Amino acid sequence: MGKKADNITVQKRLDKLLELHNEGFNRYQMVQYCAKHYGLKPRQVDSYRKALFDELKKDLETTREAKITEMITRLDHVYRESVTGRQMSNAIGALNSISRLLKLE
């Protein structure tokens, strides 16, 4: 039986699994990667994947109001950068998106 990984090692592995997930790797590919690079068995990879997906789920469990606020903040940044860069069509698009989110139309 192998040595138990410390918290830093576990976090690095979870970060790598998140990266693989974002690149479109499926379960089988993740298991293959972890077996090759970390010497993990499929059951341990499944445990890591569950922890990863639980964290991702928490991020998605925000209220509608919080998500709209976050989106408007990002669009406001796009608007400001577009005006600075004199890309007026992008600025107008950002303003239109903000008005739709706030239901001002």
Backbone as CSV, one residue per row, in Angstrom:
resi,resn,N_x,N_y,N_z,CA_x,CA_y,CA_z,C_x,C_y,C_z
1,MET,0.843,-1.178,0.000,0.000,0.000,0.000,0.884,1.235,0.000
2,GLY,0.569,2.199,-0.853,1.382,3.391,-1.009,1.210,4.373,0.129
3,LYS,2.097,5.344,0.138,2.069,6.404,1.133,0.930,7.371,0.813
4,LYS,0.274,7.881,1.851,-0.819,8.820,1.661,-0.256,10.189,1.261
5,ALA,-0.892,10.815,0.269,-0.437,12.114,-0.225,-0.777,13.217,0.768
6,ASP,0.116,14.202,0.878,-0.171,15.338,1.758,-1.125,16.308,1.054
7,ASN,-1.598,17.297,1.790,-2.611,18.221,1.257,-2.119,18.991,0.037
8,ILE,-0.853,19.369,0.035,-0.306,20.120,-1.098,-0.304,19.258,-2.350
9,THR,0.106,18.005,-2.203,0.120,17.084,-3.339,-1.288,16.849,-3.865
10,VAL,-2.230,16.659,-2.951,-3.627,16.449,-3.350,-4.137,17.664,-4.115
11,GLN,-3.835,18.875,-3.619,-4.309,20.082,-4.285,-3.700,20.221,-5.677
12,LYS,-2.433,19.898,-5.819,-1.795,19.950,-7.141,-2.453,18.969,-8.107
13,ARG,-2.779,17.793,-7.591,-3.449,16.797,-8.432,-4.836,17.266,-8.837
14,LEU,-5.555,17.866,-7.899,-6.885,18.387,-8.219,-6.792,19.513,-9.248
15,ASP,-5.796,20.365,-9.097,-5.592,21.444,-10.074,-5.330,20.867,-11.464
16,LYS,-4.520,19.819,-11.522,-4.214,19.190,-12.806,-5.465,18.534,-13.398
17,LEU,-6.262,17.888,-12.537,-7.504,17.277,-13.025,-8.467,18.340,-13.556
18,LEU,-8.511,19.490,-12.898,-9.354,20.581,-13.379,-8.865,21.041,-14.754
19,GLU,-7.560,21.158,-14.898,-6.982,21.534,-16.185,-7.351,20.512,-17.264
20,LEU,-7.224,19.237,-16.932,-7.574,18.178,-17.886,-9.063,18.232,-18.231
21,HIS,-9.886,18.445,-17.215,-11.339,18.551,-17.415,-11.655,19.702,-18.368
22,ASN,-11.005,20.841,-18.144,-11.246,22.009,-18.997,-10.752,21.797,-20.421
23,GLU,-9.786,20.901,-20.592,-9.288,20.579,-21.928,-10.139,19.509,-22.620
24,GLY,-11.156,19.006,-21.910,-12.079,18.055,-22.519,-11.730,16.593,-22.301
25,PHE,-10.813,16.297,-21.381,-10.463,14.900,-21.093,-11.658,14.202,-20.462
26,ASN,-11.910,12.959,-20.864,-12.968,12.183,-20.228,-12.380,11.388,-19.056
27,ARG,-13.224,10.625,-18.365,-12.782,9.885,-17.192,-11.630,8.939,-17.536
28,TYR,-11.787,8.201,-18.598,-10.769,7.221,-18.976,-9.415,7.903,-19.205
29,GLN,-9.433,9.020,-19.914,-8.187,9.735,-20.189,-7.558,10.277,-18.900
30,MET,-8.403,10.741,-17.977,-7.886,11.224,-16.693,-7.259,10.084,-15.890
31,VAL,-7.916,8.932,-15.898,-7.382,7.763,-15.192,-6.032,7.372,-15.794
32,GLN,-5.943,7.360,-17.110,-4.684,7.026,-17.778,-3.584,8.026,-17.415
33,TYR,-3.917,9.301,-17.424,-2.943,10.338,-17.087,-2.433,10.165,-15.654
34,CYS,-3.367,9.988,-14.722,-2.994,9.865,-13.308,-2.211,8.582,-13.033
35,ALA,-2.538,7.516,-13.736,-1.792,6.267,-13.566,-0.356,6.452,-14.047
36,LYS,-0.203,7.119,-15.164,1.121,7.308,-15.744,1.981,8.281,-14.933
37,HIS,1.389,9.410,-14.518,2.163,10.457,-13.865,2.231,10.341,-12.341
38,TYR,1.188,9.772,-11.725,1.141,9.719,-10.264,1.094,8.297,-9.715
39,GLY,0.898,7.314,-10.583,0.795,5.935,-10.124,-0.497,5.640,-9.376
40,LEU,-1.569,6.368,-9.732,-2.844,6.198,-9.038,-3.702,5.133,-9.706
41,LYS,-4.524,4.507,-8.902,-5.482,3.526,-9.403,-6.786,4.253,-9.750
42,PRO,-7.604,3.655,-10.611,-8.857,4.307,-11.027,-9.745,4.742,-9.860
43,ARG,-9.791,3.945,-8.818,-10.648,4.279,-7.677,-10.210,5.595,-7.019
44,GLN,-8.907,5.816,-6.898,-8.410,7.053,-6.312,-8.686,8.247,-7.229
45,VAL,-8.545,8.024,-8.533,-8.840,9.096,-9.491,-10.317,9.462,-9.393
46,ASP,-11.179,8.477,-9.263,-12.615,8.748,-9.111,-12.883,9.557,-7.849
47,SER,-12.152,9.268,-6.792,-12.291,10.019,-5.548,-11.879,11.484,-5.765
48,TYR,-10.773,11.686,-6.464,-10.330,13.047,-6.776,-11.338,13.759,-7.672
49,ARG,-11.855,13.047,-8.666,-12.837,13.643,-9.574,-14.098,14.052,-8.829
50,LYS,-14.529,13.229,-7.882,-15.715,13.578,-7.088,-15.463,14.856,-6.295
51,ALA,-14.295,14.947,-5.660,-13.949,16.153,-4.900,-13.911,17.374,-5.830
52,LEU,-13.351,17.192,-7.009,-13.269,18.280,-7.983,-14.657,18.739,-8.406
53,PHE,-15.520,17.790,-8.743,-16.863,18.143,-9.199,-17.713,18.734,-8.077
54,ASP,-17.476,18.303,-6.832,-18.171,18.926,-5.696,-17.793,20.401,-5.579
55,GLU,-16.515,20.716,-5.785,-16.062,22.110,-5.745,-16.661,22.910,-6.899
56,LEU,-16.684,22.317,-8.080,-17.267,23.002,-9.228,-18.756,23.270,-9.009
57,LYS,-19.443,22.308,-8.386,-20.863,22.466,-8.094,-21.107,23.641,-7.150
58,LYS,-20.233,23.786,-6.148,-20.363,24.909,-5.205,-20.273,26.235,-5.940
59,ASP,-19.368,26.312,-6.916,-19.219,27.551,-7.682,-20.475,27.875,-8.479
60,LEU,-21.184,26.850,-8.908,-22.378,27.061,-9.711,-23.621,27.351,-8.874
61,GLU,-23.547,27.110,-7.587,-24.700,27.296,-6.716,-24.793,28.728,-6.198
62,THR,-24.641,29.685,-7.091,-24.785,31.078,-6.704,-26.188,31.531,-7.056
63,THR,-26.597,32.581,-6.417,-27.934,33.091,-6.701,-27.948,33.789,-8.052
64,ARG,-29.105,33.917,-8.598,-29.265,34.598,-9.891,-28.761,36.032,-9.784
65,GLU,-29.079,36.678,-8.685,-28.667,38.068,-8.482,-27.141,38.197,-8.454
66,ALA,-26.475,37.271,-7.779,-25.010,37.312,-7.712,-24.405,37.074,-9.086
67,LYS,-24.968,36.162,-9.844,-24.449,35.863,-11.183,-24.656,37.056,-12.117
68,ILE,-25.804,37.705,-12.034,-26.061,38.875,-12.873,-25.098,39.995,-12.513
69,THR,-24.856,40.188,-11.220,-23.908,41.207,-10.778,-22.513,40.929,-11.327
70,GLU,-22.097,39.684,-11.264,-20.787,39.290,-11.784,-20.699,39.552,-13.289
71,MET,-21.747,39.205,-14.018,-21.746,39.393,-15.470,-21.730,40.882,-15.832
72,ILE,-22.481,41.683,-15.105,-22.522,43.115,-15.391,-21.159,43.744,-15.115
73,THR,-20.504,43.309,-14.045,-19.166,43.817,-13.734,-18.195,43.503,-14.868
74,ARG,-18.259,42.288,-15.371,-17.381,41.907,-16.486,-17.709,42.697,-17.746
75,LEU,-18.994,42.861,-18.027,-19.390,43.615,-19.218,-19.003,45.089,-19.094
76,ASP,-19.060,45.619,-17.891,-18.646,46.996,-17.675,-17.155,47.156,-17.991
77,HIS,-16.381,46.151,-17.601,-14.951,46.161,-17.919,-14.741,46.098,-19.435
78,VAL,-15.501,45.261,-20.111,-15.414,45.169,-21.575,-15.765,46.516,-22.199
79,TYR,-16.795,47.161,-21.671,-17.212,48.463,-22.187,-16.083,49.485,-22.053
80,ARG,-15.502,49.571,-20.848,-14.433,50.546,-20.613,-13.214,50.281,-21.505
81,GLU,-12.825,49.021,-21.635,-11.684,48.674,-22.481,-11.986,48.956,-23.950
82,SER,-13.219,48.741,-24.350,-13.603,48.988,-25.739,-13.572,50.472,-26.063
83,VAL,-14.052,51.299,-25.142,-14.023,52.744,-25.362,-12.574,53.227,-25.407
84,THR,-11.745,52.731,-24.493,-10.329,53.109,-24.475,-9.647,52.720,-25.785
85,GLY,-9.976,51.560,-26.289,-9.395,51.083,-27.546,-10.127,51.573,-28.781
86,ARG,-11.106,52.448,-28.591,-11.903,53.024,-29.680,-12.580,51.951,-30.532
87,GLN,-13.040,50.885,-29.865,-13.789,49.824,-30.535,-15.263,49.994,-30.165
88,MET,-15.880,50.955,-30.802,-17.215,51.385,-30.409,-18.287,50.315,-30.605
89,SER,-18.125,49.460,-31.611,-19.141,48.417,-31.792,-19.116,47.433,-30.608
90,ASN,-17.925,47.147,-30.077,-17.833,46.279,-28.893,-18.415,46.979,-27.670
91,ALA,-18.183,48.281,-27.553,-18.724,49.048,-26.431,-20.255,49.034,-26.470
92,ILE,-20.800,49.250,-27.656,-22.258,49.240,-27.808,-22.808,47.850,-27.496
93,GLY,-22.113,46.812,-27.945,-22.541,45.443,-27.644,-22.560,45.171,-26.150
94,ALA,-21.547,45.652,-25.439,-21.503,45.462,-23.986,-22.663,46.193,-23.316
95,LEU,-22.928,47.422,-23.760,-24.050,48.178,-23.192,-25.386,47.491,-23.473
96,ASN,-25.541,46.959,-24.676,-26.778,46.240,-25.004,-26.945,45.006,-24.113
97,SER,-25.853,44.287,-23.875,-25.918,43.103,-23.010,-26.280,43.482,-21.582
98,ILE,-25.701,44.577,-21.109,-26.024,45.042,-19.751,-27.497,45.405,-19.663
99,SER,-28.006,46.118,-20.672,-29.423,46.528,-20.639,-30.347,45.307,-20.681
100,ARG,-29.952,44.249,-21.424,-30.779,43.040,-21.437,-30.770,42.357,-20.074
101,LEU,-29.584,42.303,-19.452,-29.494,41.672,-18.118,-30.333,42.419,-17.094
102,LEU,-30.361,43.747,-17.211,-31.141,44.560,-16.268,-32.592,44.736,-16.709
103,LYS,-32.929,44.125,-17.861,-34.283,44.191,-18.428,-34.738,45.635,-18.624
104,LEU,-33.849,46.445,-19.211,-34.149,47.839,-19.486,-34.728,48.039,-20.878
105,GLU,-34.756,46.996,-21.671,-35.262,47.119,-23.047,-36.762,47.184,-23.056
